[in-house]
Amino acid sequence: MHLEGTILVGEAFEPVEGRVVVADGEVVRVEEASVESDDVILPAFVNAHTHIGDSIAKEAGEGLSLDELVAPPDGLKHRLLRSASREEKVAAMARTLRYMESTGTGSFLEFREGGVDGVAALRDAVAGEGVDFGERAIEPVVLGRDDPDVLSVADGYGASGARDGDFDAVRSETREAGKLFGIHAGERDADDVNPAMDLDPDFLVHMVHAEAIHLERLDDRGTPVVVCPRSNLVTKVGVPPIRELAERTTVALGTDNVMLDSPSMFREMEFAAKLADLPARDVLRMATVNGAAIAGLNKGVVEPGADADLLVLDGGSDNLAGAHDLVRAIVRRAGAADVSRVVIGGDEIDSDEIDGDETGGDGSDAAGD
């Protein structure tokens, strides 16, 4: 397989006219050449924080506080998850996975509720078990919880927050197993940030209320942070200091709960870029290579040897044509309607699904994505 157009090469996203050659699931080479194509080729997105299990409850709980919405064990999402059948949850997750693929996401880091069975349900959704959509190509990195045995089936552990329990033992287990440990911190207030950082996690999520002492600790340790600004705005907890965090450590973007926001990395990039007023290349790294680095994936860049997870946009679309700064246009204005091809693991996603799923299966309008 080869793709032609303007290629955003490497972590600098340097625009190069030519073709990307793919074989055996990886980028073999990038060839500079004159080509007849308006396509723009960039790495597929890595969504660094999701809760897709609550795909069964999109836009539920208007007006509720963060704790009322998602706090375990009796927040609204947890009650709805308990009341839904396994089949309903698998089918809802499968629809979300299809939407994520069609909008250019190749991998995601999932904080999966429900213990061993919760992890298995997500893997069933990826495999297309019991649903009409078939197997998905998107690669999940699944961090389980709620069960002492979950590390046997998950890629790591995703803790809800330091105030919700004693995570010392599970942190030791993940370290011994060589698996990821991530934890929410500083979402509601600053009180749980230091206890979360004391666990020496592989990454922190949210850090809305990061204070000077926490920024200093990040500077010293380099602990990566995943920010989810749209979700934080919806739950009225504030917005993360993205620029200040990015000055001190690796920052990646996540879309958080499907209950609250569509898992669109286009929307997350646009919001984060306009909120933090960061250079477009920094924001695009947050949506691609930075999340891949946190998860230990060989993705998020277009360069020889990287996994062939690629997103192709129509640079001649009414939305993108005439862009003076291509990377800035992708970050601040591109959307689902501009997607022409998605390649994950070297295989192209069915073009009918990309063209036919512009509403995302969740009521989101492609033109506004």
Salt bridges, closest charged atoms under 4 A:
GLU4 OE2 - HIS2 NE2 3.68
GLU4 OE2 - ARG19 NE 3.18
GLU31 OE1 - ARG19 NH1 3.24
GLU31 OE2 - ARG29 NE 2.50
ASP54 OD2 - LYS77 NZ 3.71
ASP67 OD1 - ARG188 NH2 2.85
ASP74 OD1 - ARG82 NH2 2.87
GLU101 OE1 - ARG136 NH2 2.66
GLU110 OE2 - ARG112 NE 3.17
GLU113 OE2 - HIS51 ND1 2.85
GLU113 OE2 - LYS77 NZ 2.72
GLU113 OE1 - ARG112 NH2 3.42
GLU113 OE2 - ARG145 NH1 3.94
ASP117 OD1 - ARG86 NE 3.03
ASP124 OD2 - ARG86 NH1 2.93
GLU139 OE1 - LYS299 NZ 2.47
ASP155 OD2 - ARG123 NH2 3.50
GLU187 OE2 - HIS206 NE2 3.39
ASP189 OD1 - ARG163 NH2 2.70
ASP192 OD2 - ARG163 NH1 3.52
ASP198 OD1 - ARG217 NH2 2.86
ASP200 OD2 - ARG175 NH2 3.90
ASP202 OD1 - ARG171 NH2 3.87
GLU247 OE1 - ARG248 NH1 3.61
ASP256 OD1 - HIS49 NE2 3.24
ASP256 OD1 - HIS51 NE2 3.71
ASP256 OD2 - HIS206 NE2 3.72
ASP261 OD1 - ARG230 NH1 3.92
GLU268 OE1 - ARG230 NE 2.61
GLU270 OE2 - LYS274 NZ 2.77
ASP277 OD1 - ARG332 NH2 3.72
ASP282 OD1 - ARG285 NH2 2.61
ASP309 OD2 - LYS299 NZ 2.93
GLU348 OE1 - ARG341 NH2 2.91
GLU353 OE1 - ARG136 NH2 2.56
ASP369 OD1 - ARG267 NE 3.07
